[in-house]
Amino acid sequence: MELKQGNLSVAGYAVKFETLCAFSPHYNTVESENDKCVKFENGLRPDIKHLIGFYEIRDFANLVNKSRICDEDGRA
């Protein structure tokens, strides 16, 4: 699965990412939370990925929230 944020907001990217994850059993288990976070982070735009990457967030909901905040701050 390869999805990039591109011109989408982080919120829009997260929705598409979750939709695609529904078709990949690997990303639907508790044990795969780390892999899911890494995959999501790798698809973020470089400016957001650079800011988020240093934190190594491995809780998906937290990662999406922090990424969304960075995205909204950058657009302000």
NORRA-V142641 format. One record per residue. RES is the residue in one small letter. SS is DSSP state (helix for helix, strand for strand, loop for the rest). D_CENTER is the distance of its C-alpha to the mean C-alpha in Angstrom with 1 decimal. Layout:
res=RES ss=SS d_center=D_CENTER
res=RES ss=SS d_center=D_CENTER
This chain:
res=m ss=loop d_center=13.3
res=e ss=loop d_center=12.1
res=l ss=loop d_center=10.0
res=k ss=loop d_center=9.5
res=q ss=loop d_center=8.6
res=g ss=loop d_center=12.3
res=n ss=loop d_center=14.1
res=l ss=loop d_center=11.8
res=s ss=loop d_center=10.9
res=v ss=helix d_center=7.4
res=a ss=helix d_center=9.1
res=g ss=helix d_center=10.3
res=y ss=helix d_center=7.4
res=a ss=helix d_center=5.9
res=v ss=helix d_center=9.6
res=k ss=helix d_center=10.1
res=f ss=helix d_center=7.5
res=e ss=helix d_center=9.3
res=t ss=helix d_center=12.4
res=l ss=helix d_center=12.3
res=c ss=helix d_center=11.5
res=a ss=loop d_center=14.7
res=f ss=loop d_center=16.6
res=s ss=loop d_center=15.6
res=p ss=helix d_center=17.5
res=h ss=helix d_center=16.1
res=y ss=helix d_center=12.7
res=n ss=helix d_center=14.7
res=t ss=loop d_center=16.4
res=v ss=helix d_center=16.3
res=e ss=helix d_center=17.0
res=s ss=helix d_center=13.9
res=e ss=helix d_center=11.5
res=n ss=helix d_center=11.4
res=d ss=helix d_center=10.9
res=k ss=helix d_center=8.1
res=c ss=helix d_center=6.2
res=v ss=helix d_center=7.8
res=k ss=helix d_center=7.1
res=f ss=helix d_center=3.3
res=e ss=helix d_center=4.6
res=n ss=helix d_center=7.5
res=g ss=helix d_center=6.8
res=l ss=loop d_center=6.3
res=r ss=loop d_center=9.9
res=p ss=helix d_center=12.1
res=d ss=helix d_center=13.2
res=i ss=helix d_center=10.0
res=k ss=helix d_center=9.0
res=h ss=helix d_center=12.6
res=l ss=helix d_center=12.6
res=i ss=helix d_center=9.8
res=g ss=helix d_center=10.8
res=f ss=loop d_center=14.2
res=y ss=loop d_center=13.2
res=e ss=loop d_center=11.9
res=i ss=loop d_center=10.2
res=r ss=loop d_center=10.4
res=d ss=loop d_center=10.4
res=f ss=helix d_center=7.4
res=a ss=helix d_center=9.0
res=n ss=helix d_center=9.7
res=l ss=helix d_center=6.5
res=v ss=helix d_center=5.4
res=n ss=helix d_center=9.1
res=k ss=helix d_center=9.5
res=s ss=helix d_center=7.2
res=r ss=helix d_center=9.1
res=i ss=helix d_center=12.2
res=c ss=helix d_center=11.9
res=d ss=helix d_center=11.5
res=e ss=helix d_center=14.5
res=d ss=helix d_center=16.5
res=g ss=helix d_center=16.3
res=r ss=helix d_center=17.6
res=a ss=loop d_center=20.3
